[in-house]
Amino acid sequence: MSVRTAVVGLGWAGRELWLPRLAEHPGFEVVHAVDPAATARTALDAAPGIPVHPTPDALTAREVDLAVVAVPNHLHADVAAGLLRRGVPVFLEKPVCLTSGEADTLAAAERDGGATLLAGSAAPHRADVGALARLLPELGRVRHVDLSWVRARGIPQAGGWFTQRSKAGGGVLFDLGWHLLDTLASLLGPARFTQVLGVTSNDFLGTGAWSAAWRQEETPAGAAGDVEDTAWGFLVRDDGVSVGLRAGWASHQARDVTRIRVTGSAATAELRCTFGFSPNRHPHAELTLTREGTTTSLPVPREPIGTEYRRQLDVLADVLTDPGRRGRAVGEARTTVRVIEDFYASARRAHEQLAVPAHH
């Protein structure tokens, strides 16, 4: 029996990621859509004939088994909490929440409505990340992980809501950084972070020349932004593993490259690839294992771009009915948003120190 699904939000993610994949998946049937814009109907070419509502209040647990929520960041917690309170299970695009307070709101809504919140997290469902995960037992005790996702040009709609702190919560750290932290948790398991140091910059934000062309969104005239386009950090988990984190929407490098390097007591494994949909990609995923001075290249499964989103749907119907999943997404999101809050606090302190003139 198909999962009766509503897509809430028909921006790029709802229109390009979820509607086509849900429409073609035999386990799902798109029965409703929600978007306040009157032009949203034009986004339903992949699944015509679906009623479009201006607000999610029209959705009820009698008619909908799952709501896929892909609204702008600042609406995530409010929209998801409203659906959960009415007993509608929610699959929520990252970031699940923007503050620890929003995590509390989602947890209460999940309890009150008796519905399950599931979090979208594409990267752990990639075949190359899975190949890296299978190498971990050969590494001995994991000591350090380097995580980076740096684009050559990839600011999402510079000047749009993605680059406004009031609507996005932050910049590249909430976008690419959330994916990297999700991937880390999938590889090593969840953990709290006991130490967080971070710095941010926005050298590329002021010009549309660094925008993500593949999103096919116009940059508003004269638009700017007040978030970071680059973040560097050093983190320590409560299991003693240290983490180097770098996320960049734009840079001076030639290609968009994602790198995950896991250093253990017995060996080091490294994956180089490109997450996401950018056409300016690393040619193909590369996985290596280095032990005692010898580096070995290992085979990596190849798959079409975006397969990880379809793979999430393959398992979604099963986890939707698993009572053990209730509360898990909020707990994991609480850990992620807390480290991002600490990261920004550290970056603010660094900027404040630079602003104070030196005394001679």
VMD Tcl script that draws the C-alpha trace (Angstrom):
set ca {
  {0.00 0.00 0.00}
  {1.42 3.39 -1.01}
  {2.28 6.06 1.53}
  {-0.08 8.98 0.94}
  {2.29 11.92 0.86}
  {2.03 15.71 0.89}
  {4.88 17.95 -0.26}
  {4.99 21.14 1.80}
  {7.05 23.82 0.06}
  {7.54 23.98 -3.71}
  {10.83 25.83 -3.89}
  {13.92 24.22 -5.40}
  {14.07 21.29 -2.96}
  {10.38 20.47 -3.12}
  {10.13 20.96 -6.87}
  {13.43 19.43 -8.06}
  {14.30 16.90 -5.36}
  {11.13 15.47 -3.89}
  {8.18 15.81 -6.25}
  {9.76 13.90 -9.15}
  {11.20 11.16 -6.93}
  {8.00 10.67 -4.99}
  {5.96 10.60 -8.19}
  {8.09 7.83 -9.71}
  {8.50 5.75 -6.54}
  {6.06 2.81 -6.27}
  {5.89 3.11 -2.49}
  {4.52 6.67 -2.43}
  {1.55 8.56 -3.81}
  {1.60 12.36 -3.78}
  {-1.91 13.39 -2.79}
  {-1.48 17.02 -1.67}
  {0.94 19.91 -2.01}
  {1.31 23.13 -0.05}
  {2.78 26.47 -1.06}
  {1.53 30.01 -0.43}
  {2.53 31.19 -3.92}
  {-0.21 31.12 -6.56}
  {2.40 30.17 -9.17}
  {3.20 26.97 -7.29}
  {0.86 24.96 -9.54}
  {3.38 25.26 -12.35}
  {5.82 23.22 -10.24}
  {3.59 20.16 -10.44}
  {4.40 19.08 -13.98}
  {5.92 15.86 -12.59}
  {2.69 15.00 -10.73}
  {-0.29 16.86 -12.27}
  {-3.75 17.00 -10.77}
  {-2.63 17.35 -7.15}
  {-4.52 19.93 -5.06}
  {-2.29 22.78 -3.90}
  {-3.13 24.44 -0.58}
  {-1.87 27.83 0.62}
  {-1.11 26.57 4.16}
  {-0.35 23.19 5.78}
  {-3.45 23.57 7.98}
  {-5.37 21.79 5.22}
  {-3.48 18.54 5.88}
  {-4.90 15.99 8.31}
  {-3.82 12.55 9.50}
  {-6.99 11.08 7.92}
  {-5.83 11.99 4.42}
  {-2.03 12.09 4.69}
  {0.38 9.42 5.95}
  {3.47 11.61 5.59}
  {4.33 15.26 4.96}
  {7.64 16.01 3.24}
  {8.53 19.49 4.49}
  {10.89 21.52 2.29}
  {10.14 25.12 3.26}
  {12.77 27.83 3.96}
  {14.86 27.16 7.07}
  {13.17 29.63 9.40}
  {9.82 27.88 8.84}
  {11.06 24.30 9.40}
  {10.31 23.98 13.11}
  {7.02 25.90 13.05}
  {5.55 24.01 10.06}
  {6.78 20.61 11.24}
  {5.55 21.16 14.80}
  {2.09 22.16 13.58}
  {1.80 18.99 11.51}
  {3.13 16.75 14.27}
  {0.63 18.16 16.78}
  {-2.17 17.15 14.39}
  {-0.79 13.62 14.21}
  {0.79 13.92 10.74}
  {4.23 12.26 10.50}
  {6.88 14.57 9.03}
  {9.97 14.03 6.90}
  {11.86 17.29 7.38}
  {14.63 18.57 5.14}
  {17.80 19.69 6.88}
  {18.39 21.74 8.93}
  {15.82 20.21 11.26}
  {15.96 23.27 13.51}
  {17.91 26.49 13.89}
  {18.18 26.69 17.69}
  {18.07 24.46 20.74}
  {14.74 26.10 21.57}
  {13.27 24.94 18.26}
  {14.48 21.41 19.05}
  {12.47 21.59 22.30}
  {9.40 22.72 20.34}
  {9.68 19.80 17.92}
  {10.17 17.29 20.73}
  {7.04 18.51 22.51}
  {4.99 18.45 19.28}
  {6.09 14.89 18.55}
  {5.03 13.77 22.01}
  {1.73 15.66 21.99}
  {0.63 14.48 18.54}
  {1.90 10.94 18.75}
  {3.45 11.27 15.28}
  {7.05 10.64 14.21}
  {9.55 13.20 12.97}
  {12.10 11.89 10.47}
  {15.05 13.94 9.28}
  {16.28 14.17 5.70}
  {19.96 13.33 5.49}
  {21.12 12.45 2.00}
  {24.89 12.07 2.27}
  {24.94 8.95 4.51}
  {22.87 7.19 1.82}
  {25.53 7.66 -0.88}
  {27.20 4.48 -2.12}
  {30.70 5.97 -1.76}
  {30.04 6.98 1.85}
  {28.81 3.44 2.46}
  {32.08 2.09 1.02}
  {34.03 4.32 3.39}
  {31.92 3.14 6.33}
  {32.76 -0.49 5.54}
  {36.47 0.34 5.85}
  {36.23 1.66 9.40}
  {36.90 -1.71 11.14}
  {40.31 -1.80 9.41}
  {41.37 1.56 10.84}
  {41.74 0.52 14.46}
  {40.70 3.16 16.97}
  {39.56 6.31 15.20}
  {41.52 9.33 16.38}
  {40.68 12.15 13.95}
  {38.32 12.96 11.09}
  {38.77 15.70 8.49}
  {35.52 16.83 6.86}
  {35.37 19.33 4.03}
  {32.93 20.32 1.32}
  {34.19 23.30 -0.64}
  {32.65 24.62 -3.84}
  {34.37 26.68 -6.49}
  {31.19 28.68 -7.12}
  {28.07 27.65 -5.29}
  {26.33 30.30 -3.21}
  {22.61 29.37 -3.29}
  {20.65 32.34 -4.63}
  {22.97 35.04 -3.34}
  {20.79 37.68 -1.72}
  {17.80 35.34 -1.36}
  {16.58 33.81 1.90}
  {19.51 31.37 1.97}
  {21.89 34.27 2.64}
  {19.74 36.10 5.20}
  {20.50 35.09 8.77}
  {16.95 35.86 9.91}
  {15.56 33.25 7.47}
  {18.38 30.72 7.10}
  {19.75 30.74 10.65}
  {23.24 31.07 9.25}
  {25.14 30.43 6.07}
  {27.26 27.60 4.77}
  {27.52 26.00 8.22}
  {23.75 25.36 8.32}
  {23.83 24.23 4.69}
  {26.90 22.16 3.75}
  {28.12 21.93 7.34}
  {24.92 20.17 8.48}
  {25.47 17.52 5.79}
  {29.05 16.98 6.94}
  {28.06 16.64 10.60}
  {25.29 14.18 9.64}
  {27.84 12.14 7.71}
  {30.20 12.12 10.68}
  {27.44 10.84 12.97}
  {26.51 8.14 10.47}
  {30.12 6.92 10.33}
  {31.11 7.09 14.00}
  {27.76 7.20 15.77}
  {26.25 10.19 17.58}
  {28.27 12.04 20.22}
  {28.31 15.36 22.00}
  {31.05 17.88 21.26}
  {33.00 19.02 24.31}
  {35.19 21.58 22.52}
  {34.33 23.77 19.54}
  {36.54 26.39 17.89}
  {35.51 28.05 14.66}
  {36.06 31.03 12.40}
  {33.96 32.28 9.50}
  {34.31 34.67 6.58}
  {32.17 36.09 3.76}
  {34.64 37.19 1.09}
  {32.51 35.87 -1.81}
  {29.00 36.80 -0.72}
  {28.70 40.26 -2.22}
  {28.63 39.33 -5.90}
  {26.37 37.11 -7.99}
  {29.43 35.78 -9.86}
  {29.84 33.16 -7.13}
  {26.25 31.90 -7.25}
  {25.17 28.29 -7.75}
  {24.10 28.33 -11.38}
  {22.55 24.84 -11.26}
  {19.81 26.03 -8.88}
  {18.41 28.17 -11.73}
  {17.35 30.96 -9.41}
  {17.71 34.64 -10.17}
  {19.81 36.78 -7.86}
  {17.77 39.80 -6.70}
  {19.17 43.08 -8.01}
  {21.43 44.78 -5.50}
  {21.04 41.86 -3.10}
  {23.67 41.02 -0.56}
  {23.57 38.85 2.54}
  {24.66 38.74 6.16}
  {25.82 35.13 6.61}
  {29.13 33.35 6.21}
  {30.13 31.73 2.94}
  {33.11 29.90 4.48}
  {33.69 28.21 7.84}
  {36.73 26.51 9.38}
  {36.53 24.66 12.67}
  {38.23 22.28 15.05}
  {35.96 20.16 17.25}
  {36.40 17.46 19.88}
  {33.77 14.79 20.54}
  {33.09 13.31 23.95}
  {34.59 10.01 22.76}
  {37.94 11.78 22.25}
  {37.81 11.94 18.45}
  {38.95 15.29 17.05}
  {37.35 16.75 13.93}
  {38.58 19.28 11.40}
  {35.67 20.93 9.57}
  {35.75 23.13 6.49}
  {32.69 24.23 4.53}
  {32.69 26.70 1.66}
  {30.05 27.92 -0.75}
  {32.79 29.47 -2.90}
  {36.56 29.39 -3.20}
  {39.43 29.80 -5.65}
  {39.71 26.09 -6.36}
  {38.77 24.68 -9.76}
  {36.11 22.13 -8.76}
  {33.55 21.45 -6.05}
  {35.12 18.76 -3.87}
  {34.02 16.89 -0.77}
  {36.70 15.13 1.27}
  {36.34 12.83 4.27}
  {39.54 11.54 5.84}
  {39.35 9.18 8.82}
  {42.60 8.61 10.70}
  {42.84 5.59 12.97}
  {45.49 3.85 15.04}
  {45.99 1.19 12.35}
  {45.33 2.99 9.05}
  {43.82 6.05 7.35}
  {40.94 6.04 4.87}
  {40.09 8.94 2.59}
  {37.12 9.59 0.30}
  {37.23 12.35 -2.32}
  {34.04 13.03 -4.26}
  {31.41 15.75 -4.71}
  {28.24 15.80 -2.66}
  {25.13 17.41 -4.09}
  {24.11 18.38 -7.62}
  {26.83 20.73 -8.83}
  {27.92 19.97 -12.41}
  {31.43 21.22 -11.55}
  {32.34 17.94 -9.90}
  {35.37 15.92 -8.90}
  {35.60 13.51 -11.90}
  {34.69 10.40 -9.90}
  {34.74 9.24 -6.31}
  {38.13 8.04 -5.07}
  {38.61 5.90 -1.96}
  {42.04 5.10 -0.56}
  {43.46 3.19 2.40}
  {46.91 4.12 3.73}
  {48.77 1.79 6.06}
  {52.49 1.84 7.00}
  {53.48 4.05 4.07}
  {51.47 2.25 1.40}
  {48.36 3.78 -0.14}
  {45.90 1.48 -1.89}
  {43.10 2.65 -4.16}
  {39.86 0.79 -3.57}
  {36.83 0.33 -5.84}
  {33.91 2.70 -5.33}
  {30.39 2.01 -6.63}
  {29.28 4.48 -9.29}
  {25.74 5.78 -9.36}
  {23.76 8.61 -10.98}
  {23.81 12.00 -9.26}
  {21.04 12.25 -6.68}
  {20.60 8.50 -6.14}
  {20.97 9.07 -2.40}
  {17.63 10.93 -2.35}
  {15.81 8.01 -3.95}
  {17.58 5.68 -1.50}
  {16.13 7.63 1.43}
  {12.66 6.93 0.10}
  {13.45 3.22 -0.20}
  {13.77 2.96 3.58}
  {11.37 5.71 4.63}
  {8.17 3.67 4.63}
  {9.67 1.09 7.01}
  {11.10 3.57 9.52}
  {7.87 5.57 9.43}
  {6.07 2.79 11.29}
  {8.93 2.02 13.69}
  {8.01 3.35 17.17}
  {11.68 3.27 18.11}
  {12.34 6.13 15.70}
  {10.23 8.59 17.67}
  {12.43 11.19 19.32}
  {15.60 10.09 17.54}
  {15.62 12.78 14.84}
  {15.10 15.55 17.41}
  {17.86 14.16 19.61}
  {20.32 14.05 16.73}
  {19.30 17.51 15.55}
  {19.74 18.89 19.07}
  {23.38 17.72 19.05}
  {24.01 19.20 15.60}
  {22.41 22.57 16.26}
  {24.22 22.86 19.60}
  {27.62 22.43 17.97}
  {26.64 24.99 15.31}
  {25.58 27.44 18.04}
  {28.93 26.90 19.79}
  {30.76 27.30 16.48}
  {29.11 30.66 15.80}
  {29.80 31.80 19.37}
  {33.48 30.99 18.88}
  {33.55 32.81 15.53}
  {31.92 35.90 17.11}
  {34.58 35.99 19.81}
  {37.30 35.79 17.16}
  {35.77 38.68 15.17}
  {35.31 40.77 18.33}
  {38.97 40.30 19.23}
  {40.00 41.50 15.77}
  {37.80 44.58 16.17}
  {39.50 45.64 19.41}
  {42.54 47.88 18.71}
  {45.79 46.64 20.17}
  {47.26 48.55 23.14}
  {50.88 49.55 22.97}
}
mol new
graphics top color blue
foreach p $ca { graphics top sphere $p radius 0.5 }
foreach p [lrange $ca 0 end-1] q [lrange $ca 1 end] { graphics top cylinder $p $q radius 0.2 }
display resetview
